[in-house]
Amino acid sequence: MLGKLLGILFGSMIGAIPGAIIGCFIGHQFDKARRRQQGFQSAFGSGASQAERQTEFFQAAYAVMGHVAKAKGQVTKEEIQLASVMMDRMNLSDEQKKIAQEAFRQGKDADFPLLETLRKVRFSAGRRRDLLQFFLELQISAAFADGDLHPSEIQVLQTVAQELGFTAQYLQQRLRMQEAAFRFQQGGGFGGYQQQGQQSGGGQWQQRSTASQLNDAYDLLGVDKDADSKTIKRAHRKLMNEHHPDKLVAKGLPPEMMEVAKQKAQEIQSAYDLIKKEKGFK
């Protein structure tokens, strides 16, 4: 509206009624461009607001991670180690590590505002579902840090999933996939299954190990072991698209977390490569 008024005023100055009409048209175009710019800033944020949202996402992720770790009563050394490993993966500066550690500590407090924190994360992410999924998977990873999923941890994860807009069925699927990913890593599947032939224990041990890792690879991709190549390829493409580091950062993932996304993508690729080798397709 502001553009139309200015356009009419300017047009009247140069040509009465015809000038006013031309000015109104120019002003209308100005208003359309202005609305588009405002819409873009509202959806994706200006540089400063985007940086603020990334900082909030980063702090919330570590705070909720601390809350999940505390759910069963006592934070284990494995959970503390996981938080430290993730900090190392992100190549955090000393100042950033202090922020992450403080957020993790706050999440362990009895009065930590879990629901409020999750609602802020969901509001900030908007329709960017991949970001919310990444956030949920971070919390699932924290729960699996010691290789055991406690009922109280499941309860917290159910709350996290619900507040972020995910169904109970979706959470169960991701829990199964993360459990398989944990075993896959422990078995050397994450970039390590190629070294099986160097392990001791004989061919029978290697055969059992390979079968176990294959099962975990299928579960990691969320497909049945009898699935055809088309189904497996589709599942692989979907997961890789969901965890593509560049796409996640473009949608608002803090740059510090890009390395975590890269390693998750590598884990998915390793499982897919193992299945491809077994099934014999390209």
C-alpha positions as CSV (number, residue, x, y, z in Angstrom):
1,M,0.0,0.0,0.0
2,L,2.9,2.4,0.8
3,G,4.3,1.8,-2.7
4,K,1.0,2.6,-4.4
5,L,0.6,5.9,-2.4
6,L,4.1,7.0,-3.2
7,G,3.7,6.0,-6.9
8,I,0.4,8.0,-7.2
9,L,2.0,11.0,-5.6
10,F,5.1,10.8,-7.8
11,G,3.0,10.2,-11.0
12,S,0.7,13.1,-10.3
13,M,3.7,15.4,-10.1
14,I,4.8,14.4,-13.7
15,G,1.5,13.9,-15.5
16,A,-1.8,14.4,-13.6
17,I,-4.2,11.4,-14.1
18,P,-2.1,9.4,-16.6
19,G,1.0,9.9,-14.5
20,A,-0.9,8.9,-11.4
21,I,-2.0,5.6,-13.1
22,I,1.6,4.9,-14.2
23,G,2.8,5.7,-10.7
24,C,0.2,3.5,-9.1
25,F,1.4,0.6,-11.3
26,I,5.0,1.1,-10.4
27,G,4.1,1.4,-6.7
28,H,2.1,-1.8,-6.9
29,Q,5.2,-3.6,-8.3
30,F,7.2,-2.1,-5.5
31,D,4.8,-3.4,-2.9
32,K,4.9,-6.9,-4.4
33,A,8.7,-7.0,-4.3
34,R,8.6,-5.7,-0.7
35,R,6.2,-8.4,0.3
36,R,8.3,-11.1,-1.3
37,Q,11.4,-9.8,0.6
38,Q,9.5,-9.7,3.9
39,G,8.2,-13.2,3.2
40,F,11.7,-14.5,2.5
41,Q,13.0,-13.0,5.7
42,S,10.1,-14.4,7.7
43,A,10.6,-17.9,6.3
44,F,14.4,-18.0,6.5
45,G,15.5,-15.1,8.6
46,S,18.0,-12.4,8.0
47,G,21.7,-13.1,8.7
48,A,21.4,-12.2,12.4
49,S,18.1,-14.0,13.2
50,Q,19.3,-17.1,11.4
51,A,22.5,-17.1,13.4
52,E,20.4,-16.7,16.6
53,R,18.2,-19.6,15.7
54,Q,21.2,-21.8,15.0
55,T,22.7,-20.9,18.4
56,E,19.3,-21.7,20.1
57,F,19.2,-25.0,18.2
58,F,22.7,-25.8,19.3
59,Q,22.1,-25.1,22.9
60,A,18.7,-26.8,23.0
61,A,20.2,-29.9,21.5
62,Y,22.8,-30.3,24.2
63,A,20.4,-29.3,27.0
64,V,17.8,-31.9,25.9
65,M,20.7,-34.4,25.5
66,G,21.6,-33.8,29.1
67,H,18.0,-34.3,30.2
68,V,17.8,-37.6,28.3
69,A,21.0,-38.7,29.9
70,K,19.7,-37.9,33.4
71,A,16.4,-39.6,32.8
72,K,17.4,-42.9,34.4
73,G,18.7,-41.2,37.5
74,Q,22.4,-41.1,36.9
75,V,24.4,-39.9,34.0
76,T,26.8,-42.6,32.9
77,K,30.4,-42.1,31.8
78,E,29.3,-43.4,28.3
79,E,26.8,-40.6,28.0
80,I,29.3,-38.0,29.2
81,Q,31.8,-39.4,26.7
82,L,29.2,-39.2,23.9
83,A,28.7,-35.5,24.6
84,S,32.4,-35.0,24.6
85,V,32.9,-37.0,21.4
86,M,30.2,-35.0,19.6
87,M,31.9,-31.8,20.7
88,D,35.2,-33.1,19.3
89,R,33.5,-34.1,16.0
90,M,32.1,-30.5,15.7
91,N,35.6,-29.0,16.2
92,L,34.2,-26.7,18.8
93,S,36.3,-23.9,20.1
94,D,36.9,-23.7,23.8
95,E,34.2,-21.1,24.2
96,Q,31.7,-23.2,22.2
97,K,32.6,-26.2,24.3
98,K,31.8,-24.2,27.5
99,I,28.4,-23.3,26.0
100,A,27.7,-26.9,25.1
101,Q,28.8,-28.2,28.5
102,E,26.7,-25.6,30.3
103,A,23.6,-26.4,28.2
104,F,24.2,-30.2,29.0
105,R,24.4,-29.4,32.7
106,Q,21.3,-27.3,32.6
107,G,19.4,-30.2,31.0
108,K,20.3,-32.4,33.9
109,D,18.6,-30.0,36.4
110,A,15.3,-31.2,37.9
111,D,13.5,-28.1,36.9
112,F,14.7,-28.1,33.3
113,P,11.8,-26.7,31.1
114,L,11.7,-29.6,28.6
115,L,8.4,-28.8,27.0
116,E,9.1,-25.1,26.6
117,T,12.5,-25.8,25.1
118,L,11.1,-28.3,22.6
119,R,8.3,-26.0,21.5
120,K,10.8,-23.2,20.8
121,V,12.8,-25.7,18.7
122,R,9.7,-26.6,16.7
123,F,8.6,-23.0,16.3
124,S,12.1,-22.0,15.1
125,A,12.4,-24.9,12.7
126,G,9.0,-24.2,11.2
127,R,8.2,-26.6,8.3
128,R,11.8,-27.8,8.1
129,R,11.1,-31.4,9.1
130,D,14.6,-32.6,8.4
131,L,16.0,-30.3,11.1
132,L,13.5,-31.6,13.7
133,Q,14.3,-35.2,12.6
134,F,18.0,-34.4,13.1
135,F,17.3,-33.0,16.6
136,L,15.3,-36.2,17.5
137,E,18.0,-38.5,16.3
138,L,20.6,-36.7,18.4
139,Q,18.5,-37.4,21.4
140,I,18.1,-41.1,20.4
141,S,21.9,-41.3,20.0
142,A,22.3,-39.9,23.5
143,A,19.9,-42.5,24.9
144,F,21.9,-45.3,23.2
145,A,25.3,-44.0,24.3
146,D,25.7,-46.9,26.8
147,G,24.1,-49.5,24.6
148,D,21.0,-49.8,26.8
149,L,17.7,-48.0,26.5
150,H,16.1,-47.4,29.9
151,P,12.2,-47.1,30.2
152,S,12.6,-43.6,31.6
153,E,14.7,-42.6,28.6
154,I,12.0,-44.0,26.3
155,Q,9.5,-41.9,28.1
156,V,11.5,-38.7,27.6
157,L,12.1,-39.6,23.9
158,Q,8.3,-40.1,23.5
159,T,7.8,-36.5,24.8
160,V,10.5,-35.2,22.5
161,A,9.0,-36.9,19.5
162,Q,5.5,-35.8,20.3
163,E,6.5,-32.1,20.9
164,L,8.4,-32.1,17.6
165,G,5.5,-33.4,15.7
166,F,6.4,-37.1,15.2
167,T,4.2,-40.1,15.8
168,A,4.8,-42.9,18.3
169,Q,5.2,-45.3,15.3
170,Y,7.8,-43.0,13.7
171,L,9.8,-42.9,17.0
172,Q,9.7,-46.7,17.3
173,Q,11.0,-47.0,13.7
174,R,13.9,-44.6,14.4
175,L,14.7,-46.4,17.7
176,R,15.0,-49.7,15.8
177,M,17.2,-48.0,13.2
178,Q,19.4,-46.4,15.8
179,E,19.8,-49.6,17.8
180,A,20.9,-51.3,14.6
181,A,23.3,-48.4,13.9
182,F,24.8,-48.8,17.3
183,R,25.4,-52.6,16.7
184,F,26.7,-51.9,13.2
185,Q,29.3,-49.5,14.6
186,Q,30.3,-51.9,17.4
187,G,30.7,-54.6,14.8
188,G,33.0,-52.5,12.7
189,G,30.3,-51.9,10.1
190,F,30.7,-48.1,10.0
191,G,33.5,-48.0,7.6
192,G,35.1,-51.1,9.1
193,Y,33.3,-54.2,7.7
194,Q,36.0,-54.4,5.0
195,Q,38.5,-55.5,7.7
196,Q,36.6,-58.6,8.7
197,G,39.0,-60.9,6.9
198,Q,41.8,-59.7,9.1
199,Q,40.0,-60.7,12.3
200,S,40.9,-64.0,14.1
201,G,38.5,-66.7,15.0
202,G,38.1,-68.7,11.7
203,G,35.7,-68.7,8.9
204,Q,32.7,-69.7,10.9
205,W,33.1,-66.7,13.2
206,Q,33.5,-64.4,10.2
207,Q,30.3,-65.9,8.6
208,R,28.3,-65.3,11.8
209,S,29.7,-61.8,12.1
210,T,28.9,-61.0,8.5
211,A,25.4,-62.2,8.8
212,S,24.9,-60.2,12.0
213,Q,26.3,-57.0,10.3
214,L,24.1,-57.6,7.3
215,N,21.0,-57.8,9.5
216,D,22.0,-54.6,11.2
217,A,22.6,-52.9,7.9
218,Y,19.1,-53.8,6.7
219,D,17.6,-52.5,10.0
220,L,19.7,-49.4,9.7
221,L,18.2,-48.6,6.3
222,G,14.8,-49.6,7.6
223,V,14.2,-52.3,5.0
224,D,13.5,-56.0,5.2
225,K,16.4,-58.4,4.3
226,D,14.2,-59.9,1.5
227,A,13.6,-56.4,0.0
228,D,14.5,-56.1,-3.7
229,S,17.1,-53.7,-5.1
230,K,14.6,-51.1,-6.0
231,T,13.2,-50.9,-2.5
232,I,16.7,-50.8,-1.0
233,K,17.9,-48.1,-3.3
234,R,14.8,-46.0,-2.6
235,A,15.3,-46.3,1.2
236,H,19.0,-45.4,0.7
237,R,18.2,-42.3,-1.4
238,K,15.6,-41.1,1.1
239,L,17.9,-41.5,4.1
240,M,20.8,-39.8,2.3
241,N,18.5,-36.9,1.3
242,E,17.3,-36.5,4.9
243,H,20.9,-36.4,6.2
244,H,22.6,-34.5,3.5
245,P,24.9,-32.1,5.4
246,D,24.7,-29.2,3.0
247,K,20.9,-29.3,2.8
248,L,20.6,-29.4,6.5
249,V,22.9,-26.4,7.0
250,A,21.0,-24.5,4.3
251,K,17.8,-25.2,6.3
252,G,19.3,-23.9,9.5
253,L,21.4,-26.6,11.0
254,P,24.2,-25.0,13.1
255,P,27.5,-25.3,11.0
256,E,29.1,-26.8,14.1
257,M,26.8,-29.9,13.7
258,M,27.6,-30.4,10.0
259,E,30.3,-33.0,10.8
260,V,27.8,-35.1,12.8
261,A,25.5,-35.1,9.8
262,K,28.4,-36.1,7.6
263,Q,29.3,-39.1,9.8
264,K,25.6,-40.2,9.9
265,A,25.5,-40.0,6.1
266,Q,28.7,-42.1,6.0
267,E,27.2,-44.7,8.3
268,I,24.2,-45.0,6.0
269,Q,26.4,-45.3,3.0
270,S,28.5,-48.0,4.7
271,A,25.4,-50.1,5.4
272,Y,24.2,-49.6,1.9
273,D,27.5,-50.7,0.4
274,L,27.6,-53.8,2.5
275,I,24.1,-54.8,1.3
276,K,25.0,-54.0,-2.3
277,K,28.0,-56.3,-2.1
278,E,25.9,-59.1,-0.6
279,K,23.0,-58.7,-3.1
280,G,25.3,-58.1,-6.1
281,F,23.6,-55.1,-7.5
282,K,25.1,-51.7,-8.5
